[in-house]
Amino acid sequence: MVTVYALSSIARNYVYVGLTTNLEERVYRHNSGYERTTRPYRPFKLVYQKDFPTRAEARKFEKYLKTTTGKRKILGT
């Protein structure tokens, strides 16, 4: 199973969307500064997650969430 997730920065106006097979470990890595792309925006809170049976389906939905319309869906705006 593959999870598409969204993290919202607590300190800044930033939303990160990604996919993983181990959500707990991934969120930990983002909040610990292991990921270069999200390091300046720490700390994060998990604001969205959805599971998919295949990586292909998850990737398609991840791409959608990275659009303006998709981010609005995540944030409810």
C-alpha positions as CSV (number, residue, x, y, z in Angstrom):
1,M,0.0,0.0,0.0
2,V,1.2,3.5,-0.9
3,T,0.1,6.6,1.0
4,V,-0.2,10.1,-0.5
5,Y,0.3,12.7,2.2
6,A,0.4,16.4,2.8
7,L,2.4,18.3,5.4
8,S,1.7,21.9,6.4
9,S,4.5,24.0,7.9
10,I,3.6,25.3,11.3
11,A,6.1,28.2,11.0
12,R,5.5,29.3,7.4
13,N,2.9,29.3,4.6
14,Y,4.1,26.0,2.9
15,V,2.4,22.7,2.0
16,Y,4.5,19.7,1.0
17,V,2.8,16.8,-0.9
18,G,4.5,13.4,-1.2
19,L,4.0,9.7,-1.3
20,T,5.5,6.9,0.8
21,T,5.1,3.3,1.9
22,N,6.0,4.2,5.5
23,L,4.2,7.4,6.6
24,E,5.4,7.5,10.2
25,E,9.1,7.3,9.1
26,R,8.6,9.9,6.3
27,V,7.0,12.5,8.6
28,Y,9.8,11.9,11.1
29,R,12.4,12.5,8.4
30,H,10.8,15.8,7.3
31,N,10.5,17.1,10.9
32,S,14.1,16.0,11.7
33,G,15.6,17.9,8.8
34,Y,16.8,14.9,6.8
35,E,15.0,16.1,3.7
36,R,16.8,19.0,2.1
37,T,13.7,20.4,0.3
38,T,11.6,20.7,3.4
39,R,14.3,21.6,6.0
40,P,13.7,25.4,6.0
41,Y,10.0,24.9,6.6
42,R,10.1,22.8,9.7
43,P,8.2,21.9,11.9
44,F,5.3,20.2,10.1
45,K,1.9,18.8,10.9
46,L,0.2,16.0,8.9
47,V,-2.9,17.5,7.3
48,Y,-3.9,14.9,4.7
49,Q,-3.3,11.3,3.9
50,K,-4.9,8.8,1.5
51,D,-3.9,5.2,0.8
52,F,-3.7,3.6,-2.6
53,P,-3.2,-0.1,-3.6
54,T,-0.6,0.7,-6.3
55,R,2.2,3.3,-6.7
56,A,0.9,4.3,-10.1
57,E,-2.5,5.3,-8.6
58,A,-0.8,7.1,-5.8
59,R,1.5,9.0,-8.1
60,K,-1.4,10.2,-10.3
61,F,-3.2,11.5,-7.2
62,E,0.0,13.1,-5.8
63,K,0.4,15.0,-9.1
64,Y,-3.2,16.3,-8.7
65,L,-2.7,17.4,-5.1
66,K,0.4,19.4,-6.2
67,T,-1.8,21.6,-8.4
68,T,-3.5,24.7,-7.1
69,T,-6.9,23.0,-7.2
70,G,-5.5,20.0,-5.3
71,K,-3.9,22.1,-2.6
72,R,-7.2,23.9,-2.1
73,K,-8.8,20.5,-1.6
74,I,-6.2,19.7,1.1
75,L,-6.6,23.0,2.9
76,G,-10.3,23.3,2.5
77,T,-10.2,26.8,0.9
